[in-house]
Amino acid sequence: MGYYVMKCNRCIKLIPDFWNDGLDINELEGFISHINKCDECREELTIDFLVKEGLQSLESGNTFDLNESLKHEMNSATHKLNVRKKMKSFYHFMSTIVFLMFAALVAYLVIYK
């Protein structure tokens, strides 16, 4: 499964969905790849993150390290993507096993009935 190449306008539109965990596996993979390569979109994500998290931290009186917090969020998203990809692969593997077992059962019934 490869990700699709994402353009800047699409990436920027997906930022709210990224924060809300609303991207499917292909969108998330394309989004992360694009953010890692595109300075302009990474800056948009950083600004959005600053507004989203930074103001909340300032209001509560907590200290806030923008770069570390954003790095943590991106690492978390990458980890989530990797887990989703493994789960999808496992699902396909198990579907194949079930199909092969069903085919073997049908073949057995056809041959020995």
N, C-alpha and C positions, 0 to 999 in steps of 0.2 A: 504494500500500500504506500503510495507516494503522496506527498502533499501537493496541492496545486499552488502555482505561483500567484501570490497575492499582490495586488496593486495598492498604492498608498491610500487612495480614497476608500477602498474596501476595508483596509486595515483600520483606519481611523474610525469608520462607522462601527466596527466590531469592538471597539474599546469598552463600551458599557456592557456588552454581552460577555466579554472576557472577565470583567470584574464580577459579574453575576453568575459565572460558571455556566453560561448559556451557549457555548460553542461546541459543535460536534467535533469528533476526533480529527477530521480533515481540516476544519476551520482552525482548530487550536494549533495543529501542526504548522499550517501555513502562516498563522498569526505570529507564533513564536519565531519561526524562521525569518519572517519579514522584519519583526522588531529587532532581532539580533543583527540584521544587515543594514537597516535603514535608520540613519541618524534622525531624520525629520519625524518619522513615526514614533521612534523611541522618545523623542522630546515631547511629542503630543501625549504619549502614555505617561511620561514623567509628570507633566503638568496636571493631567487628569488625576494621577495618583496623589500629587501634592494637594490638590483641592479636596479630594475624597478623604484622605487619611491625615494629611498634615494639619488641616484646620481643626479636625477632631482632636488631635493630640495637643495642639496649642490651647484649645478651649479647656481641655481637662488638665492642663498644666504638665503634661508628660513631655519628656524630651523626645525628639524625633530626628532620626538620621535618614534622610530621604533616600540616599543611594543604597544604604544597607537594607532598608525596608523594601524598596523596590526590587533589589537583587533577590531578597528572600521570596517575594511574591513570584518572581519569574522562575526561580528554582523550584518553587512549589508547583507552579503550572507545568513545568517541564516534567517533574516527577509524576504528576497526575496524568499527563499525556502518555508517558512510558507505561504506567499501570494500565491505562485504557487500551493501549496497543497490545500489551500482553494478554489482557482479558479477551480482546477481539480474536487474537491468534488462538487462544485456548478454546474459545467458542467454535471457531472454524475447525480446529482439530477434533473436538468432541463431536461436532456435527458429522464430520467425515467418518469417524469411528462408528457412530450410530448407523449411518447409511450403509457402511460395509457390513456391519452385523446383520442388518435387515436383509441385505442382498444375500448374505451367506445363509440366513434362515430360509429365505424363499428358495434358493438353490437346493438346500437340503430337503425341503418339502417337495419340490418338483422331482428330485432324483429318487427319493425313497418313499414316495406315495404311490 
